[in-house]
Amino acid sequence: MKNKLDKFFKIEERGSSITTEIISGLTIFFTMAYVLAVQPSAIIGFGPHATFTDASGLLLSRGALLVSCAVVTGIVTIAMGAYTNLPLAISTAMGTNFLLGGLVQSGQFTFGGIMAALLISGTLFIIVSITGLRSFIVKMIPKNLKFGLTIAVGFFIAQLGFKNSGLANFDGGLKIGDITSPPILLTLITIVIIAILQAYKVKGAILIGIIAGTLIGIPMKVTMLPASLVGLPSATEMGNLLFSYDFRSLFAHVPTALVWIFILFFGDFFGTLSCVTAVGIKTGLADKDGNFPDMDKPFLVDSIGTVLGSATGNTTISTFIESTAGIASGGRTGLSAVVVGLLFFVAVIFAPAFLMIPTAATAAALIIVGFSMVSTFTQFDFDDFVEVFGPLLLIFMTVFTGSLPAGISFGILGDVLMKVVTGNYKRVHPGMYVVCVPLVLYLLV
């Protein structure tokens, strides 16, 4: 079995080991396990209620949304690992789920209407992926922007950590949180633990830190022990999520619906691009221009995942930037992703136990991972302002808007504009002018 795994995933060839890949998978899982708690809340709200009835009368259950998310995440992540041989985990994208959940909660669209929009968006993704157009778009983006993407992802991950932990307060202006509060104090303790372990080059430092933070959080009353270790929703609750498409609700608002389909399509594209580019560069699998072979493979799995997600009541399925936590732990192959997927299957039954991991612990891991991503700054030639303007604009817009799609849009538009106005238009791939059109439309709508 060991030899078969090594041969299939090319583990030794990529300088890794089965143990390292398992640790990487565990690290990714514990870093992104929060999705099981967040996804149901994103759709039906953070209140104490366990159910929500949408505008069409469809009953949505928090438990059913959690289980569906876990099952689909397990399926598509295993598919990603086996098909692409990359340490990429894939699940319901954070951000998009809150946007779509807000539309459902406000009654602007029914839950089925949102699922119908996702079906169309995901189908378009499949078509574009099969034709190779997505790979063409990625390859025509200059490497300076790809390095900028990696750095932006690092800052974005760190920002999530600061925001989720409360260490930084983003409401009414950026300011530090109350560092004497138990959750923030636990975040700081966990950061120190992970940092010390990494300084001593301990393998699995992030995973050990998350576990340690969870245990320390028990006497601090930050880690809440679950009342029950197991629990499953009813068949009726699960059935309400399956193939709940409501095209009538979607097309009752045609102009708005088309805009949302475009936003879903665009956001998923660049969300996946950000993560895949960062992973390619950090694993050393990318070439000197920031590309790596078979770029279409992760895109295809991602797009199929969105279609599968729409059929099972899940919002946009996208590659998770938390995958970089596993890479920081040494993960280099798809075996890491397979481990993540299997753990999500286990979480279907033991979800309450996995959800006891406090946000403070996972937030600390995200902050540390963010540190490791910004090292790509050394790839920039700061003497060539024409080349660094776009990437820096990308990074700063991502940091100060908290939106990767917005940062990427401004970064690409800024890069093209700077090269054109300075007479360096020959550095711009012709296809980049075409890409700029939807980017402008995206920012305007």
N, C-alpha and C positions, 0 to 999 in steps of 0.2 A: 504493500500500500504506500509506504514511504517513497519508494522509487517511482511509482506511478504518479503520485502527486508532484514529485520533483520534475518529472518529465513533462507532465501536462502543463504545469504552471511555470516551468523554467525557473524554479526557485533558486537553485545554486548558481545558475547562469547569471542571475541578476544580483548576486551577492547577498542573498538572504538565506533563511532557514525556515523550516516548518514551525518551529517554536516562535521565531520572530514574527511570522505571519499571523499566528494565532494571537499573540500579544497585540499585534497591530489591529486585528479584527475586534478584539475585546475593547481596546482603547477607543476605536471609532464608535462602537456600539454604545459604550457608556457615555461618550461625549455627545452623541446625538439621540440618546434614548428619551430626552426631553420631548421629542416630537410626539410621543405617545400621550403626553399630558397636554401639550400645547394644541395639537390638531383638533381635538374635540372642542376645546375652548374657543379656538379661532372661528369655528363654524357656528356654535350655539351660544357663545359668550362665556365670560369667566365667572358668572354667578354660581350660586350653590345648586341651581336647578340641574337635574340629570337629563331632562328632555327639552325639546323645543319643537313647536309646530310652525311650519313655514306658511307662506301665503296660500298655498294650494291645499293645506290641511295635512301635509305629510309630516308624520311624527319622526323626529330625529333624536336618537339616543346617544348620550355621551359614551356609554360603554360600547355600543355598536360601532361608532366612529373610531374609537380606539382600536378595537379588534380588527376592523377592516384595514386601518392604516398599518397595523403590525403585519398582517398577512400579506398585503400588497408589497410592503417594503421588503419583506423576506423574499418574495418571489422575484421581484425586479432586481434586487441587489445580488442575489445568487446568479441570475441571468447575466448581469453586468460583469461579475467576476469571471464566470466561465467563458463568456463570449469575447470579452475584451482583454482579459488577463491583466487588469489594472485594479489597484486597491481603491475602487470607487464605490461608495455607498450611495443609494438613491432612495428618496422618499418624498413626502409632500413638502414642497418648497415653502419655507418661512417667508412671510411678507405677502405673497400672493394669496395664501389661505386666509389671512386677515382681511384683505381687500374683498375677496369673494364672500367670505363669511359676513362681512358688513352689508353687502348687497342682499344677502338672504335674510339677515336679521331686520333690515329696514323694510323688507317687502318689495324692494325694487325689482328683484327677480326671484322666482321660486328656486328651490334647491335643484330641481330637475332642469330648470333653464340654465343654471350655471354648469351642470354636468353636460348639457348639450353643447354649450360653448366650448367646453374642454374637449369634447369628442371631436369637434371640428378642428380646433387648434392642434390637437394631437395627430389627427389624420393628415393635416397639412405638413406637420413635422416629419411624418413617415415618408411622405412623397418627396419632400426636399432631401431627406437623408438618403433615400434609395437612389435618387438621381445624382447624388454627389455634390449638389449645389452648396450644402452647408460646409463641406470640406473645402470647396473652392473659395468660399467667403473667408473661412478661417485662414487659409494659406496666403491670401492676398493681403492680410493685415500685417503690417511691418513688425519686425521683432521688437522694436523699442516699445511699441504699444503692448506687446505680449508680456514683456518684463514689467511694464507698468501695471498690467492686470494682476500679476502675481503679487506685487507689493500692495495694490489696492485690496486684494483679497485678504492679505495679512492684516491690514488696518481694519477692514470690515469685521473680520473674525474677532480681533481684539476689542473692537467697539461693542460687539454683541456681548462679550464677556463683561465689560465694564457696565453696560446697560442692564443686563440680566441680573447681575449681582447687586446693583445699586451702588457700586463703588463710585460711579460717576452718575450724577443726576442731570438728565437732559431736558427736564421740564423747566420752561421759563429761563433758559440760559444754562450753559454748561457749568456745573459746579461739583465739588466733591461730596460724596455721601457721608453719612454719619458712621465713621469708622469704629465707633464704640458699639454699634448695633451688632448682635450675634451673627446675622447672615453675612454682613460685610467683613466682620472680623474673621469668620471662617474662610471667606474667599482669600483674604490676605494670608492666612495660615497655610492654606492649600497651595497658593502660589509659591510661598517660601519652600514648602516641602518638595514640590515639583522642581523648582529651580535648583535646589541643593542636589537632588538626585541626578538631574541632568548635568550639573557641574562635575559630578563624579562619574558621568557617563554610564549610569545605571540603565539597563534595558527595561523598557516598560515603565519609565519614570512617570509618564502622564497617567497611565492606568493605576499605578500604585498610589499616586497622589489623589486621584478621584476616590479610590477606596478608603484611603486614610482620612480624607476630608469628610466622607460619609460617616465613618465611625466616630470621628471627633465631634461631628455635628449632633450625635445622639445626646450626650450630656449637656450640650449647649442648647438643646431643644430646637435645633434648626432642622435636623433630620427627623422626620416624623415616621414612626414605625406604623406599618399598615395594620388595619384591624383584621384583614384576611389576606392570605397569600394567594388565593385563587379566586376566579370569578369570570363568568361568561354571560353575555347578553342573551336575550331570547331569540328564537328563530325569526319571530315576527319583526323584531327590531333590526336584525341583520337583513331581512328580506326587503325592508323599506329602502335600503341603500342600493340594492342591485338593479341596474338598468332603469334608473329613475328618470330617464331623459324626458324633458318637457319642452319640446321645440316650439310649442304654441306660446309659452311664456317668453322664450328667447326672441322669437321673430315678431312679437308684439311691440318690441322696442328696436326695430331694425337699425337705425343709425347708431344708437348707443351700443347695441349688441355687436355690431361690426367693429367698433372701436375696442371693445373689450376682447374680442377674439384676436385682434391685432396685438393688443397689449400682452395677452397671454402667450401668443406666438413669439413675440419679440423678447419678452422677459425670460422665457424658458431658454431661448436660443443663447442669449448672452450670459444667463446664469450658468448654463452648462459649459459654455465657452470659458468662462472665468475659472471654474473649478478644474476642467480638463487641462487647460493651459498651465495652471499652477502645479497640478499633479505631474504633468509631463516634465516640467522644468525641475521640480524638486526631486523627482526620482531619477533624473539623468537620462530618461528615455527620449527626451526631445532633442532635435538636431540644433545646429548653431542658430537657426532662425526661429527657434521656439516651437517647431512642429514635431510630431512623432507619427510613425506609420499607423495606418488604419484609424485615422481620426473619425471616420464615419461610424465606426462600431459603437463607441459610447453614445454618439448622437442617436443612432437607430434604437438602441435599448431605451434611451431616455424618452424618445417620442412614443414608442410602443407602451412604455410605462404610463404615460399620460392618458393614452386611450384606455388601458386597463384600469387606471385609477378612476376615470370618468364612469366606467361601468360598475364600479364598486363603491361609489360615493366618496372618492378622494379628490382633493384639489390637485393642481398641477404637480406632476411627479418630476423631480429634477435632481441632478447630481448634487450631493451635499458637500459644501465646503469643509465641513467637519472631517471629511475624509483625510484632510491634511494632518489631522492629529495622529492617524495611523502611520502616515508616511514619516512623521517626526519620530515615531517609535520604531521605525525600521521597515515598515511594510513596503513591498515593491511589486507584489503580484496579485492576481485575482483571488488567491486563496484567502487573503484578508477580507475581501468582500463576501466570499462564501461564508466565512465565519460570522460576519455581521448578519447576513441573511438568516442563518440558522438560529442565531440568538433572538432575532425578532420573532421567529416561530415559537420559541420557548416563551417569549414575552406575552404571547397570546393568552396563555393560561396563567402565567405568573406575573402579569402586568402590575398588580399592586405592589409586589416586592421590588420590581425594577424601578417603579416610580418613587420609591423612598429616597433615591439619590437626590440630594438637594441641589438647587440651582447654583448655590454658592460653589459647590465642588466642580460642576461642569463649566461654570463661568471662568474659574481659575485656569482650567485646562485650555479654554479658548484664548485667553490672554497670553499664555505661554506660547501656544502655537502661532499666534499673531506675531510674536517676537521673531520666530524663526523664519517667517515669510519675507520680512523686509530686507533680508540680506541681499536680495537681488538688486538693491540700489547700486551695488558695486559694478553692475553691468552697464550703467549709463555713462556716456561721455558728456559731462556737463559743460565742456567747452563748445559743444555743438548745440546751441540753443534751439535751432530749428528742429532737431531730433528729440530733444527732451521736453519741449513745450507741451505737446500732446499728452505724453505719459504723465507728466506732473499735473496737468489739468485733470486728467482721469483720476489720479490718486486723490487730489484735493477735493474734487467734486464728490467722490465716493465717501470720503471722510466726513465732509461737512453737510452732505445731504442724507447720508445713511442709505444710499441707493446705488447698488452696483450698475443696474441698467442705465441710470442717469449719468453716472460717472463715465461709463463706457461711451455713451452717446456724445458727451461733451469732449471726451478725450479724442475720439476718432474725428469729429468735426473740427476740433482745434488743430489736430495734426495735419489734416488736409488743407485747412485754410492757411496755416503758417507756411507750408511748403509752396502753396500756390502764390501767395502774395510776396514771397521772397525770391520767386523765380526758380524754385526747386521742384517744379511740378513734375519733372521726369522721375522723381523719387516716388511719386504716387501711382499705385497700380490703377489702371482704368476702372476696374471694378469698384474701387473705393468711392468714386463719384456716384455710382449707382446706390451704394450702401448708404450714402449720406442722405438720400431722399427720404427713406422711411425713418431714419434717425430724427430728422427735422420734424416730421409728422408726429413721431412718438412724443417728442418734447412739447409740441404745440397742443396735443390733445391731453 
